């Protein structure tokens, strides 16, 4: 094998090693990003669940107050008719 062929094979080997290293690095970065995204998604689901529960409680109080007003008006109307 000539010196030129040996040099070519050496640089070809280095090229493929670097190419493999880049692919491995991208794979590892992808795994890390995916893990972070899954964690953030889980945190978002918990946050939205808490927010939904708080909204439900807030509106529950509002509807309870509205129903109390309606009931009071109905009782007032019944009392005025009975008099």
C-alpha positions in Angstrom: 0.0 0.0 0.0 1.4 3.4 -0.9 1.8 6.2 1.5 -1.0 8.2 -0.2 -3.4 5.2 0.2 -2.5 4.9 3.9 -3.0 8.7 4.4 -6.4 8.4 2.6 -7.5 5.5 4.8 -6.3 7.2 7.9 -8.3 10.4 7.2 -11.3 8.3 6.1 -11.2 6.5 9.4 -11.0 9.9 11.3 -13.9 11.2 9.2 -16.1 8.2 10.1 -15.1 8.4 13.8 -16.0 12.1 13.9 -19.2 11.5 12.0 -20.1 8.7 14.5 -19.2 11.0 17.4 -21.5 13.7 16.1 -24.4 11.3 15.7 -23.9 9.9 19.2 -23.7 13.5 20.6 -27.0 14.4 18.8 -28.6 11.3 20.1 -27.6 12.1 23.7 -28.8 15.7 23.3 -32.1 14.5 21.9 -32.5 12.1 24.9 -31.8 15.0 27.3 -34.2 17.4 25.6 -36.9 14.8 25.5 -36.5 14.1 29.2 -36.7 17.8 30.0 -39.8 18.1 27.8 -41.5 15.2 29.5 -40.7 16.7 33.0 -42.1 20.1 31.9 -45.2 18.5 30.4 -45.9 16.6 33.7 -45.4 19.9 35.6 -47.8 21.7 33.2 -50.4 19.0 33.7 -50.2 19.3 37.5 -50.4 23.1 37.2 -53.4 23.0 34.9 -55.1 20.5 37.2 -54.6 22.8 40.2 -55.8 25.8 38.2 -58.9 23.9 37.0 -59.7 22.9 40.6 -59.3 26.5 41.8 -61.6 27.8 39.0 -64.1 25.2 39.8 -64.1 26.2 43.5 -64.3 29.9 42.6 -67.3 29.4 40.3 -68.9 27.0 42.8 -69.1 29.8 45.3 -70.5 32.2 42.6 -73.2 29.8 41.6 -74.0 29.0 45.3 -74.5 32.8 45.9 -76.7 33.1 42.8 -78.9 30.1 43.9 -79.1 31.6 47.4 -80.4 34.9 45.9 -83.0 33.1 43.8 -84.1 31.1 46.8 -84.4 34.2 48.9 -86.5 36.0 46.2 -88.8 33.0 45.9 -89.3 32.8 49.7 -90.0 36.6 49.7 -92.6 36.1 46.9 -94.2 33.2 48.8 -94.4 35.2 52.0 -95.8 38.3 50.3 -98.5 36.1 48.6 -99.4 34.4 51.9 -99.9 37.8 53.6 
